[in-house]
Amino acid sequence: MGINILSDLPTQSTNPQSDRALQTMRRWSRFFDRAFRIPGTNVRFGWDPILGMIPGLGDSATGIFALLLLITAFRMRIPGIIRARMILNVLIDVASGAIPMVGDVFDFAWKCNWRNLSLLEKYAGTGVKSRTSDWLFVFGILAAALASVAVPLIVIAMIVERLTTFLGIRLFDAPRLF
């Protein structure tokens, strides 16, 4: 019987191979996200933000570990929506990491691998069903991603149309969009 890292709830796993995999994932997740504590506080961080300051190294190391967590989730037959949530956690981490220095600061708070380990431990071998909040998280992130792509494209189309109308240029023989 293992301990769920974030909520300290016991997990039931009867498979020794799964228990070993979870123990390994726990150790590496602690390495990346919780290895150190800022003295006098409860704030913990790991090697992820430190390695992230070295171009290519931090993102590669964290990405490889995130992939291993996802492979472990597939092997343990974690529900698909939970795996989708884990993937979105990684994508949020990668997107923030694309911004120099901001991504490293973000790693202190987000702790992608720790979040994914918590999901893995919560759903591994327990028969716990996914919750509405899991679905809402996944669809909310997907909606935000779609909006972040669609809104700028619509604004650009409006600007191009207004500019071409102002200049008297006809780009297409189509009716006005806006």
N, C-alpha and C positions, 0 to 999 in steps of 0.2 A: 504494500500500500504506500503510495507516494503522497507528497504534500503539494497542493496547488500553490504556486508561488505568490500570486497576488491576493488570493482570498483565503488562503490557509485551509481550504476545504479538502478533505481526503478524496483521492481518486481511487477507483477500484480497477486494477489491472491484474489479470491473471496470467498474462503472457510474460515470461521472463525476458524474452527478446525485446518486447515493447518497453519493459521496465528499464532495461539497459540503454535502449535508445533514448528514452526520456531523461535518464540520468546524464547521458552524454550531452544532450541538447541543453539541459539545465546548466551544466558546467560551462559550455561555450557561450550560452546566453549571458551568464553572470560575467564572463570575461569581457564580452562586448558591451554590455549595458549597465553592469552594477559592480564592477571590481573595486571601486574606490568610493569613499565617503568623504564629503567636505566636512572637516572637523567642526564640531559644535552644531551640526545640522543633521537632518535626515536625508539630505540630498545626496543621491548616489549617481555615479556615472562610470562608464567603462572605457575600454580602449577605442570604441567606435569614434567618438569625437576627436580623440587624440590622433588616431591613424588617419582620420579624415582630413587632417591638415597636410598630409603628404599626398600630392595629386596622384590619383589612380590607385594608390595602395588601400586607403580606407574604404573607398567605395567598392573595390574589388573584393576585399576580405569580407566585408559585411554582406555583399551580394551573394557570395559563395555560401556563407552560413545561412542566409535567408533561404536560399535554394535547398540546402540540406534540411531545414525545418519543414519546407513545403513537401519535399520528398518523403520525409517521415510522416507527415500528415496524410499523404496518399497511401502509404503503406499501412497506416493504422486505421484506414477507412474513415477518416474524419468527414463529416457531412460536407457536401459540395459548397454550400453557402458559407460555411466556416472557412473552407480553403479560399474561397473568393475574398472573404474578409481579410485573411492573412495576406493574400496577394495585394490587396489594396493598401494594407499597412506598409508593405514593401514599396509600392509605387509612390506613396506619400513621402516615404523616406528618401527615395531616389530623386523625386522632384525637388524636394527641399535641398538635397545635397548638390543639385546642379547650380545652386547660388553660392558662390564662394563665401566662406566665413559664416554666412547666415545658416547654411546647412549644418555646419559643425555645432553652432549654438543650438539649432533645432534638435540635434541628436541628444543633447542633454535632457530635453523634455520628452521627446517622442518615444525613444527606446523601442524601436520597431521589433527587434528580436525578442525582447522581454514580453511585449504584448502578444506576439505570435506564440511564444512558449506557453503563456497563460492560456490562450485559446486551445493549444494542443493538449495541455494537461487537463483542461476542463472537459474536453470532448473525447479523449482517448479511452476507449474501452469501457465507458460508463453507460453508454446507451442514452445519454442525455440528448434530447432533441434540440435543434436550433430554435432560437427565440425570435420573436417579431423584431426585436432590436437589432439582431444580426442582419435580417433582411433590410431593415430601414437604413442601417449603416451602409450596406453595399449599394443599394439603390440611390441613397443620398449622395454618395461619392460619385457614382456614375452620372447622376443628374448634374452635379456641380462640374464635372469634367466636360460633359456635353455642352453645358452653358458657357464654359470658359472658351470653348472653341467656336460655338455658334454665334454668340453675341458679337465678338470682334468681326467675324465674317459679315454679319448683317450690317454692322456699322460701316465697314469698308464699302460694301455694296451701295449703301445710301450715299456715302460721300462721293463715290465715283459717279453715281447717277446725277447727283446735284451738280457736280463739277462739269460733267459733260453737257448737261442742260444749260448751265450758265455760259459755257463756251460755245454752245450751239453745235456740238459734235454729236452725231448719232453713232453709237458703237454697234447697236443691234437693231434689227427691225422687229422689235418686240414691244409689247405694251409696257407702260411704266410699272415699276414694282412698288414704289412707295409714293 
